[in-house]
Amino acid sequence: MSTMAAPRKYPDELRERATRMAVEARLDPATRAGAFRRVGEQLGGIHPETLRTWVRQAEIDEGHRAGTTTSDAQRLLELEKENRELRRANAILKSASAFFAAEPGRPQR
């Protein structure tokens, strides 16, 4: 079973630029209100919630906010995949072991 990540709607460069612009806009009290909507519109119609999610994740990755970092989430996915593969291999080995143990005509110890 091969799972591929869905293609990203926005290139990484655009995500980084939009995130940086939104963070800068939010630092200034004069431009804080509506920053996500304004920056999203300036960069070609990025939905404000999408931009808010990117900024929140960037804050987590930089250690400014509590949460699971992008690298930790990726590592967790890799470990879960490895765990599934090992469980599958174990199940195959157990069934093979049971099959050969029950084989008729096999000399018993």
Backbone as a chain_set.jsonl record, in Angstrom:
{"seq": "MSTMAAPRKYPDELRERATRMAVEARLDPATRAGAFRRVGEQLGGIHPETLRTWVRQAEIDEGHRAGTTTSDAQRLLELEKENRELRRANAILKSASAFFAAEPGRPQR", "coords": {"N": [[0.846, -1.174, 0.0], [0.873, 1.981, -1.053], [1.157, 5.279, -0.14], [0.83, 8.486, -1.269], [1.653, 11.869, -0.715], [-0.688, 14.495, -1.066], [-0.584, 16.788, -3.8], [0.758, 20.025, -3.204], [-1.151, 22.97, -2.938], [-0.12, 25.49, -2.929], [3.07, 26.848, -3.71], [6.139, 26.279, -1.853], [7.757, 28.569, -1.596], [5.916, 30.664, -1.854], [4.297, 30.183, 0.361], [6.163, 30.646, 2.438], [6.801, 33.35, 1.994], [4.275, 34.581, 2.269], [3.715, 33.925, 4.924], [5.788, 35.274, 6.266], [5.159, 37.941, 5.546], [2.623, 38.209, 6.755], [3.231, 37.864, 9.471], [4.865, 40.092, 9.897], [3.006, 42.138, 9.344], [1.234, 41.758, 11.431], [2.722, 42.537, 13.608], [2.723, 45.297, 13.713], [0.6, 47.518, 15.264], [-1.107, 49.163, 13.801], [-1.612, 47.814, 11.428], [-2.448, 45.357, 12.183], [-5.145, 44.392, 12.503], [-7.112, 42.5, 10.382], [-4.958, 41.516, 8.956], [-4.36, 38.939, 7.923], [-6.327, 38.58, 5.95], [-5.787, 40.762, 4.222], [-3.068, 40.318, 3.412], [-3.361, 37.822, 2.229], [-5.044, 38.46, 0.054], [-3.356, 40.219, -1.35], [-1.45, 38.469, -2.269], [-2.606, 36.899, -4.194], [-5.052, 35.688, -3.5], [-5.063, 33.931, -1.226], [-6.671, 32.093, 1.209], [-7.771, 33.535, 4.272], [-7.87, 31.849, 6.602], [-6.213, 29.766, 5.858], [-3.768, 31.069, 5.693], [-3.57, 31.909, 8.362], [-3.257, 29.428, 9.6], [-0.764, 28.657, 8.54], [0.89, 30.611, 9.695], [0.534, 30.043, 12.41], [1.683, 27.466, 12.514], [4.302, 28.098, 11.788], [5.028, 29.627, 13.995], [5.0, 27.655, 15.954], [7.017, 25.942, 14.968], [9.208, 27.627, 15.265], [9.399, 27.79, 17.958], [7.934, 29.63, 19.388], [5.411, 29.126, 20.168], [3.412, 26.645, 21.752], [3.203, 23.228, 20.706], [3.114, 20.638, 18.138], [5.945, 20.331, 16.238], [6.751, 20.744, 12.741], [8.806, 19.029, 11.878], [8.767, 17.116, 13.925], [6.201, 16.068, 13.555], [6.484, 14.934, 11.016], [8.422, 12.977, 11.562], [6.973, 11.403, 13.344], [4.986, 10.401, 11.626], [6.621, 8.83, 9.962], [7.56, 6.929, 11.813], [5.143, 5.71, 12.553], [4.43, 4.534, 10.126], [6.573, 2.715, 9.815], [6.06, 1.139, 12.04], [3.58, -0.035, 11.315], [4.457, -1.569, 9.118], [6.232, -3.336, 10.4], [4.473, -4.676, 12.14], [2.888, -5.966, 10.253], [4.803, -7.655, 9.039], [5.436, -9.222, 11.275], [2.963, -10.529, 11.656], [2.864, -12.081, 9.335], [5.107, -13.724, 9.73], [4.301, -15.073, 12.083], [2.05, -16.502, 11.159], [3.291, -18.121, 9.245], [5.014, -19.57, 10.867], [3.154, -20.979, 12.459], [1.972, -22.497, 10.455], [4.092, -24.15, 9.55], [4.673, -25.471, 11.922], [2.471, -27.05, 12.265], [2.631, -28.855, 10.249], [1.984, -31.933, 8.667], [3.537, -35.112, 9.178], [5.936, -34.188, 9.95], [8.833, -34.594, 11.83], [8.623, -34.854, 15.319], [10.069, -33.333, 18.18]], "CA": [[0.0, 0.0, 0.0], [1.712, 3.161, -1.186], [0.401, 6.51, -0.003], [1.592, 9.661, -1.668], [1.072, 13.108, -0.225], [-1.394, 15.265, -2.084], [0.23, 17.919, -4.25], [0.451, 21.256, -2.49], [-1.825, 23.976, -3.746], [0.743, 26.671, -2.975], [4.502, 26.525, -3.627], [6.772, 26.582, -0.566], [8.24, 29.946, -1.595], [4.762, 31.528, -1.606], [3.924, 29.97, 1.77], [7.14, 31.335, 3.282], [6.646, 34.803, 1.801], [2.995, 34.979, 2.864], [3.861, 33.816, 6.375], [6.65, 36.372, 6.704], [4.409, 39.191, 5.404], [1.551, 38.237, 7.749], [3.846, 38.076, 10.793], [5.28, 41.501, 9.944], [1.805, 42.978, 9.403], [0.626, 41.598, 12.757], [3.557, 43.207, 14.612], [2.367, 46.716, 13.749], [-0.795, 47.659, 15.694], [-1.903, 49.852, 12.776], [-1.967, 46.892, 10.341], [-2.756, 44.048, 12.775], [-6.518, 43.977, 12.186], [-7.323, 42.114, 8.989], [-3.676, 41.242, 8.304], [-4.416, 37.691, 7.157], [-7.146, 38.81, 4.762], [-5.069, 41.675, 3.325], [-1.894, 39.657, 2.831], [-3.874, 36.772, 1.348], [-5.52, 39.101, -1.183], [-2.19, 40.769, -2.058], [-0.664, 37.388, -2.863], [-3.352, 36.108, -5.161], [-6.261, 35.029, -3.021], [-4.882, 32.894, -0.207], [-7.733, 32.214, 2.207], [-7.225, 33.985, 5.558], [-7.677, 30.727, 7.53], [-5.021, 29.048, 5.396], [-2.627, 31.884, 6.112], [-3.514, 31.844, 9.823], [-2.705, 28.103, 9.917], [0.665, 28.697, 8.214], [1.564, 31.443, 10.699], [0.51, 29.286, 13.666], [2.676, 26.395, 12.41], [5.62, 28.733, 11.801], [5.294, 29.999, 15.387], [5.317, 26.403, 16.652], [8.328, 25.492, 14.485], [10.24, 28.534, 15.783], [9.413, 27.694, 19.407], [7.203, 30.741, 20.006], [4.087, 28.632, 20.547], [3.43, 25.214, 22.062], [2.57, 22.37, 19.709], [3.963, 19.669, 17.45], [6.67, 20.953, 15.132], [6.641, 20.073, 11.449], [9.761, 17.917, 11.829], [8.264, 16.068, 14.824], [5.04, 15.443, 12.913], [7.006, 14.092, 9.933], [9.075, 11.822, 12.196], [5.897, 10.572, 13.876], [4.404, 9.687, 10.484], [7.572, 7.799, 9.536], [7.562, 5.869, 12.821], [3.867, 4.987, 12.449], [4.524, 3.7, 8.927], [7.483, 1.629, 10.141], [5.346, 0.283, 12.98], [2.617, -0.82, 10.516], [5.212, -2.555, 8.328], [6.749, -4.358, 11.317], [3.326, -5.488, 12.588], [2.514, -6.818, 9.112], [5.839, -8.685, 8.925], [5.233, -10.121, 12.412], [1.787, -11.358, 11.395], [3.253, -13.055, 8.309], [6.007, -14.693, 10.373], [3.52, -15.896, 13.009], [1.23, -17.462, 10.41], [4.212, -19.087, 8.639], [5.475, -20.417, 11.956], [2.048, -21.869, 12.809], [1.792, -23.416, 9.334], [5.153, -25.158, 9.547], [4.584, -26.25, 13.158], [1.354, -27.984, 12.131], [2.853, -29.646, 9.034], [1.898, -33.355, 8.941], [4.703, -35.895, 8.803], [7.153, -33.541, 10.431], [9.269, -35.283, 13.049], [8.467, -34.076, 16.548], [11.223, -33.441, 19.084]], "C": [[0.895, 1.242, 0.0], [0.835, 4.404, -1.081], [1.3, 7.672, -0.357], [0.878, 10.891, -1.127], [0.401, 13.836, -1.39], [-0.502, 16.423, -2.524], [-0.204, 19.193, -3.521], [-0.135, 22.273, -3.443], [-0.937, 25.207, -3.941], [2.204, 26.244, -2.895], [5.082, 26.951, -2.278], [7.228, 28.035, -0.489], [7.102, 30.919, -1.283], [4.316, 31.404, -0.15], [4.859, 30.748, 2.694], [6.988, 32.851, 3.199], [5.376, 35.303, 2.478], [3.079, 34.953, 4.384], [4.668, 34.985, 6.915], [5.892, 37.708, 6.65], [3.323, 39.31, 6.469], [2.112, 38.498, 9.149], [4.251, 39.539, 10.935], [4.074, 42.426, 10.081], [1.163, 42.913, 10.785], [1.444, 42.27, 13.853], [3.176, 44.674, 14.782], [0.891, 46.854, 14.147], [-1.695, 48.314, 14.642], [-2.36, 48.894, 11.67], [-2.392, 45.512, 10.855], [-4.14, 43.544, 12.376], [-6.637, 43.672, 10.693], [-6.055, 41.749, 8.235], [-3.74, 39.987, 7.433], [-5.205, 37.881, 5.865], [-6.392, 39.67, 3.75], [-3.894, 40.998, 2.638], [-2.338, 38.573, 1.855], [-4.344, 37.332, 0.012], [-4.351, 39.634, -2.01], [-1.429, 39.677, -2.806], [-1.499, 36.438, -3.716], [-4.5, 35.281, -4.612], [-6.042, 33.847, -2.095], [-5.942, 33.125, 0.86], [-7.125, 32.612, 3.551], [-6.987, 32.844, 6.559], [-6.452, 29.901, 7.151], [-3.777, 29.773, 5.873], [-2.467, 31.845, 7.632], [-2.903, 30.516, 10.271], [-1.204, 28.077, 9.656], [1.437, 29.47, 9.282], [1.622, 30.692, 12.03], [1.576, 28.186, 13.635], [4.092, 26.959, 12.434], [6.0, 29.135, 13.229], [5.654, 28.763, 16.212], [6.713, 25.94, 16.266], [9.469, 26.342, 15.055], [10.307, 28.526, 17.311], [8.689, 28.816, 20.127], [5.832, 30.318, 20.521], [4.215, 27.141, 20.81], [2.719, 24.429, 20.958], [3.584, 21.43, 19.086], [4.623, 20.34, 16.254], [6.483, 20.13, 13.861], [7.571, 18.869, 11.394], [9.317, 16.78, 12.746], [7.08, 15.335, 14.207], [5.491, 14.506, 11.793], [7.639, 12.832, 10.497], [8.034, 10.867, 12.758], [5.227, 9.769, 12.765], [5.312, 8.556, 10.014], [7.583, 6.621, 10.514], [6.271, 5.051, 12.784], [3.873, 4.06, 11.236], [5.416, 2.487, 9.189], [6.817, 0.625, 11.082], [4.335, -0.607, 12.249], [3.321, -1.922, 9.738], [5.738, -3.681, 9.218], [5.627, -5.257, 11.842], [2.895, -6.458, 11.484], [3.526, -7.965, 8.955], [5.712, -9.694, 10.061], [4.066, -11.063, 12.179], [2.113, -12.441, 10.364], [4.138, -14.133, 8.928], [5.254, -15.607, 11.34], [2.699, -16.937, 12.254], [2.115, -18.511, 9.732], [4.709, -20.068, 9.695], [4.395, -21.425, 12.343], [1.837, -22.907, 11.705], [2.828, -24.531, 9.383], [5.132, -26.016, 10.813], [3.5, -27.316, 13.046], [1.516, -28.902, 10.917], [2.824, -31.144, 9.373], [3.179, -34.076, 8.472], [6.009, -35.286, 9.256], [7.582, -34.238, 11.722], [9.161, -34.343, 14.259], [9.692, -34.296, 17.437], [10.816, -34.036, 20.385]], "O": [[1.596, 1.501, 0.978], [-0.119, 4.562, -1.843], [2.394, 7.82, 0.187], [-0.352, 10.943, -1.09], [0.863, 13.792, -2.53], [0.247, 16.976, -1.719], [-1.389, 19.4, -3.26], [0.307, 22.424, -4.582], [-0.993, 25.874, -4.974], [2.547, 25.37, -2.099], [4.573, 27.873, -1.64], [7.105, 28.668, 0.559], [7.292, 31.882, -0.541], [3.995, 32.403, 0.493], [4.408, 31.426, 3.618], [7.04, 33.546, 4.214], [5.391, 36.32, 3.172], [2.573, 35.854, 5.054], [4.283, 35.613, 7.901], [5.967, 38.507, 7.583], [3.12, 40.387, 7.028], [1.535, 39.264, 9.92], [4.009, 40.156, 11.972], [4.114, 43.39, 10.846], [0.608, 43.905, 11.258], [0.911, 42.547, 14.928], [3.296, 45.226, 15.876], [0.019, 46.355, 13.436], [-2.898, 48.053, 14.598], [-3.389, 49.135, 11.039], [-2.663, 44.608, 10.065], [-4.288, 42.397, 11.956], [-6.298, 44.504, 9.852], [-6.067, 41.677, 7.006], [-3.221, 39.985, 6.317], [-4.798, 37.398, 4.809], [-6.358, 39.351, 2.562], [-3.743, 41.093, 1.42], [-1.758, 38.424, 0.78], [-4.075, 36.751, -1.039], [-4.355, 39.515, -3.235], [-0.834, 39.933, -3.853], [-1.113, 35.288, -3.925], [-4.877, 34.272, -5.208], [-6.769, 32.857, -2.177], [-6.088, 34.24, 1.359], [-6.078, 32.089, 3.934], [-5.998, 32.872, 7.291], [-5.741, 29.397, 8.021], [-2.846, 29.157, 6.392], [-1.346, 31.757, 8.134], [-2.117, 30.484, 11.217], [-0.447, 27.534, 10.46], [2.504, 29.039, 9.722], [2.652, 30.706, 12.703], [2.294, 27.993, 14.617], [4.985, 26.364, 13.036], [7.157, 29.0, 13.627], [6.526, 28.83, 17.078], [7.51, 25.582, 17.134], [10.564, 25.835, 15.298], [11.171, 29.179, 17.896], [8.809, 28.949, 21.345], [5.171, 31.076, 21.232], [5.018, 26.454, 20.179], [1.758, 24.91, 20.358], [4.758, 21.424, 19.455], [3.944, 20.856, 15.367], [6.102, 18.96, 13.915], [7.177, 17.803, 10.919], [9.468, 15.609, 12.395], [6.973, 14.114, 14.325], [4.946, 13.413, 11.638], [7.422, 11.739, 9.974], [8.193, 9.65, 12.661], [4.933, 8.587, 12.944], [4.842, 7.461, 9.705], [7.612, 5.462, 10.101], [6.304, 3.833, 12.962], [3.381, 2.934, 11.308], [5.063, 1.364, 8.829], [6.989, -0.585, 10.937], [4.243, -1.801, 12.534], [2.855, -3.061, 9.694], [5.694, -4.849, 8.832], [5.814, -6.467, 11.975], [2.578, -7.618, 11.749], [3.133, -9.116, 8.76], [5.862, -10.895, 9.837], [4.158, -12.256, 12.468], [1.686, -13.587, 10.508], [3.939, -15.322, 8.677], [5.547, -16.801, 11.406], [2.649, -18.103, 12.645], [1.727, -19.677, 9.652], [4.811, -21.267, 9.434], [4.693, -22.604, 12.536], [1.554, -24.069, 11.994], [2.491, -25.71, 9.272], [5.537, -27.178, 10.772], [3.604, -28.374, 13.668], [0.598, -29.659, 10.602], [3.55, -31.586, 10.263], [3.806, -33.678, 7.49], [7.079, -35.822, 8.969], [6.758, -34.444, 12.614], [9.567, -33.182, 14.198], [10.278, -35.379, 17.416], [11.651, -34.207, 21.274]]}, "num_chains": 1, "name": "protein.A"}
